[in-house]
Amino acid sequence: MAALLQRLCPEGVEVRALGDVGEFVRGNGLQKSELTDAGVGAIHYGQIHSHYGIWADRTRSFVSEAKALKLRKAQTGDIVIATTSEDDADVAKAVAWVGNQEIAISGDACIYRHKLDPKYVAYFLSSDHFQEQKVRHVTGTKVRRISGSSLAKIRIPVPPLEVQREIVKVLDTFSKLENELENELENELEARRRQYRHYLDELLAFRGQSVRRAPLGDLGQFIRGRRFTKADYVDAGGVPCIHYGEIYTRYGTAASEAISQVRPDMAGSLRYALPGDVVITDVGETVVDVGKAVAWLGDDDVAIHDHCYAFRHSLNPKFVAYCMQTSSFVAEKAKYVARTKVNTLLIPGYAKITIPAPPPAEQDRIVAILDRFDALVNDLSSGLPAEIKARRQQYEHYRDRLLSFKEAA
């Protein structure tokens, strides 16, 4: 690559605004409900976030021919860019369209039409160089947005097409290898997760052992939290708290530090989980999600949301939290979940669910075994997830180096 750059652009690479080397065309009027399984190819902006990579030569969805007549189209070589997202990182996520046919594009997306190598542009739009420029142009509060006129101001290195194509060739190869390795690691991780779930169920089934099972209501008591909202959060100096939504997304089996804090003036109006309590949600989108639990191992009390219960007991708290992940617990819990708009499980239902209650030493032994599995499978600082993260970072570092040039005077 260095020799090619020295031969074709010894004085450096020209850097130009995207608007100077192409034009942005806004998509229009396509709802998810209008997508079909056949017809004219179409890309909805939400699919760019969830279903597409750097490039695509076929669409996942279609629209009717009548609908397609009313929509703006991306041509072969155009870049399709999602112009909205819930967070800054995903605003302007892009896919190069390299299929042979025109495709329809939804609103909240735009088409970038240019004469560069399309995959080169898409790789650039995924780079840190692009992200660093983009953040100055993102607007909005709940929904983050970027306009075509703002994208047009962002500067892109424009080496000769031969260099662009060579970079694409290298990145395609590297990306393919990275994806293959990542798939292998993902498959390995899923196998470990299945193994973990198997051991979890087997260890806590106590087959052939005379271990007492008891209703949760006989083993402890439930204390409902009190309401606070994310608007009550502060960055520092507040009351440590656990919001029920965070239990689904940001906590594992146990925690010793709270992720969030609420205003200190609310301290007297809140309810708290004590060290050793297990914090449980009472709602969820699915039956499995209802009753997701985290053992609170912090040194101090932690405020809990009103869609949470603190289960206060005398067992090993992590043992209880592990029991609440088992297939048998989920199956028994399902009997008491009220399946309305939101799946809900109230204290009378929780109190009837049984878990094993072996001697303390046996609880500790099982927790030690499951902790090792849990770390391997779930801890982002060790095991396979860390390996996957490292591979992604390696690829991103190499991509950004390839897209860095000495700028021509």
N, C-alpha and C positions, 0 to 999 in steps of 0.2 A: 504493500500500500504506500509506504514512504517513497519508493522509487517511482510509482505512478504519479504521486502528487508532485514530486520534484520535476518529472518530465512535463506534466501538463499544466501545472500552475506553480512554477518556482517562486513567484513573488507573493504567493498566498492565495487565499480563496475569497472571492467576493461574498459579502454578506448583505442581503437585501430584505426589505419588508415583504411579508407574504402577499400583501396587496399589490406590490410592484411586479410580482411574477405570477399572479393568478387573480381570480375573482371569487367572491363568496356569494352564494345564492341560497336564500333561506328556504327551508322546506315548508310544507303547508298541510293543514287539515286532514291528518290521518290519525284515527283513534285505534287503540288496541282492539276494540270490539269489531273493527272493520277488517282485521287481518283474516285471511283464509288459508286453506291448505293447498290451493292451486290457483293459477291465474297469472298475473303480472308480478314479478318479484318485487318485494318491498322490504325496507328496513325501518322499523320504528326506533326512535331515539333510545328508548329504554333497553332495547336489545343490544345496543352498542356497549352498554355497561356490563351486560350479563352474558352475552352469547358470542361476541365477535372478538377476534384477535387483531393483529396488525393488518391483515388483508383477508378478502373473501372473494370467491368466484361463484358463489351461489348463496341465495338468501334462505333463511329459515322460514320465512313467511311470504305471503302473497296477498294481492288485493284483486278484486274483480276488474275486468277491463273497463267497465263503465266508471268505476272509481278512479282508476289509474289515469284516465283522461283529464281529471281535474287536479292531478297532483304534479309537483315538480319532480324531475327525473335526474338521477345521477347517471352519467355515461361512463363507459370503460375508462379507467384511469383517474376518475374523480375520487376525492376523499370525502367521506361522509363523517361529520363531526357532531357529537351530541353537545348542545349548547347549554344544557341545564343538568344539575345534579344536586344531591343533598350535601355534598362536601366539595371543597375546592380541588382536591386531588383528581376527582373524576370529571370535573368540568372540562369540556373539549377533548374527551376521549374520542379517538378517531379510528376509522377502518378504511383502508384503500379498497375501492371496488375494482376488481380486475376481471369480472365476468364479461361475457360477450354481449349481453343485452342491457338496455336501459332498465333502471329500477326506480320505483317510487320511493319518496322520502317523506317522513312525517314532519310535523311542526316540532319545535324544540330541537331541531337538527338543521345543519346547513351543509351545502355542497361546496367544496373547494375545487375549482376548475383551474388547471395550470398546465405547464409543459415540462414539468420535472418528472423524474421517475416516481410513480405513485407510492411505491413501497418505501422509497427513500424519505418522502414527505411524512408518511405514516410513522416510520421509525423516529424521525425527528420530533413529531408531535407526542411521542411517548417518552422523550428524553428529559433529563433534568434541565438541560439548556432551555427547552421550551417551557417547562414548569416554572422556572425562575422568572421568566418574562411574563407568563400568563397571569400570575397572582396579582399583578398590579391592575389588571383589567376585569377581574371577577367582581360582580356586584350581587346584591340581593341579601336577604336575611335567611328565612327558612329554606328557600330554594336559591341556590347559587347559579348565576348566569354569566354568560359571556356573549357579546354580540359579534357579528361578522365584521363590523367596522373596527372593533377592538382587536380581533384576531388579525386583521389586515396590517396592524402596526407592528406585529411581532416579527423579529428578524430571523432569517434562516440562512445558513451557509449554502451557497450555490456553486459547488464545484462543477466541472464539466460532467456531462451525462455519463461518460465512461467511468469516472470516479464514483458517481452516485450508484451506478449498477454494480460496481465491484464491492462497494460497501453493503449494498443489499444482498449480494451473493454471500458475503462473509456472515452477515447478521442472520440471514435465512438458515445457513448451515449451523451457526451457533445456537440459534433459537430452536431448531429442530432437535439438536443434541440435548439442549437444556430441557425441552419439553419431554423428550423420551426419558431422561433421567428423573425428571420431576414426576412423571407418570409412574415410573417404577417405585419411587419413594412413596407416592400417594397410595399405590397398591399395597406396599409393605405396611404403611401406616394403617390402612383400613384392615389389613390382616391382623395387625397388633391390636387394633380396637376390638375386633371380633374376639380375639383371644382374651383380651381384658374383660369383655362382657361375659365370656364363658367362665373365666375364673371367678369373677365377681358373683355370678349366679351360683356356681358350684360351692364356693367357700361359705356363702351365706345361706345355703340350703340345709347344711348340717345333716346330710343324708346318713341314715343309720346311726345317728347320735341322739341321745335323749336330751335335747336342748329345749328349754321352755320357750314357747312363743306367747307373746302377750300383746293386748291392744295398746296402742300408743297412749290412750287415755288412762291406762293403769300404770304406765311407766313414767308419766310426767304430765305437765299442764301446758296449755297453749295460751299465749298472750298476743292479742292483735296489736299491730302498730297503729300509729296515727298519721294522718295525711300530711304530706308536704309535696311540693312540686319542684321540678327542675329549675323553675324561676327563683326558688329559695336558695339555690346553690351559691356558695362563695368559694373563692380560690384558696383562701387560707384563713386560719383563726376561727373557724366555725366548729360546729358539732359534727363529728364523724357520723355518717349515715349510710344505710343500704336501701336503695330504691329497688322495688320489686323487678323492674325492667332490667336492672343491671345483673340480677341473679341469672337470667337467661344468657346474657351476652358477655359478661366480664368476670364472673366468678366461677371457680371450680368447686371441688369438693369441700375445701376449707379456705378460710382467709384469716389473717392476723392483722390486716390493715384495711381500712375502708377506702374505697376509691373516691368518694365524694364527701362534701361537707355542706351543711346548711347554716343559715344565719345563727349566730350565737344567741340572739334574743328569743329564739324559738325553743331553747333548751327545756324550759319548764312545761311546755305544752306537748312534748314528744313522749313516746314510749320506747323502751330500750330492750335490746337483747344483752344479756350478761355473758361474760366469758364462759364458754362451754355450752351455751345455748345453740340450737340449730335453727337457722332462719329459713322459713319455708314460704313459697308463694302460694296464694289461694286462687289465682287465675292463670290461664294460659290459652294460647291459640289452639293447642291440641291437648288431648288427655295426658299425653306423656309430659308435656311442659308443666301442667298443673302439679304443684307440689315439688318443684325443683328446689333443692335444698343446698345450703352452704353452712358448714359448721363454723361458728364464730370463735376464733382462738386468740383474739386480741387481748391485750392487758386491761382494757377499759371497756365500759359499756358502749354500745353503738345504737343510734336511733334507727328504727325500722319503719318502713312505709306501711300504710293501712291495708295494702294488699299483701302484707306479710304477716306471718305468725312467728313468734319466738317459742320454740318447743324447749321447755325447761325440764331437765331430767337428771339422772345420776349415772348415765352410761358414758362410755367413751364417745364424745361428740362426733368424731370422724366415723366411728362405727355406725352410728345412727344415720349419718349422711350417706354412707355407702349403702346401707340397707335400703334407703329411699331411691337408689338407682337400679335396683334389681328388677328383673322381669316379673317376679312374684309380687313385689310391691306395686308395680304399675298395674298388673292385672287386678289386684285386690282394690286398688285405689279407683279403678274405672267404675266399680260398682256404685260409688258414692258421688261421682262427678256430675254436677248439673250441667247438661249440655244445652245451654241457651246460646245467645249471640257470642258470649265469652264463656268458655268452660270454667266452672267455678267449683271449688271444694271447700266447704265450711267446717268449723271445728267439730260438730257432731259426727261428720263423716270421717275426718282425720282420726278422731278418737277410737274408731272401730277397727282401723287397719292394724294388723298384727305384724310384729317383727320378732326375730329371735333375740333372746336375752341370755347369752352364755355368761360364764364367770368373767370378771374383768381381765384376767390374764389372757383368756382366749380372744376377747375383743381386741386387746392390744396386739396380739400375734397376727390376727387377720388384717388389722389396719396397717401394720408394717409391711405385709406382703402386698396389699393393694396400693399402698403408697408408691412402691417401686414401679408397679405397672402404670399408675396414674402419671408419674413423672415422665416415663418413657413416651407415653402416648400424648400427653396434653401439655407438658411444660415447654413453652417456647424457648427456654434458655438451654434445653438439653434434648437429646434424643432426636428422633426423625423430623419433627417439625422444625427444629433448628437447622437441620441439614437442608431441608427444602428452602428455608429462608436464605441460607447461605448461598445456595445455587442461584436463586433469583437475584440476590445482590451482586454475585459475580457476573451474571449476564448483563445486568443494568450498568455495572461499572464498565464493562467492555464495550457495550453499545455507546455509552456517553463518550468514551475515549475515541471511538471511531468517528463520532460526529463532531469532534473538536478539531479545529483547523487554525493555522496562522492566518489572520485576516489580512487581506490585501490592503495596501495603503490607498 
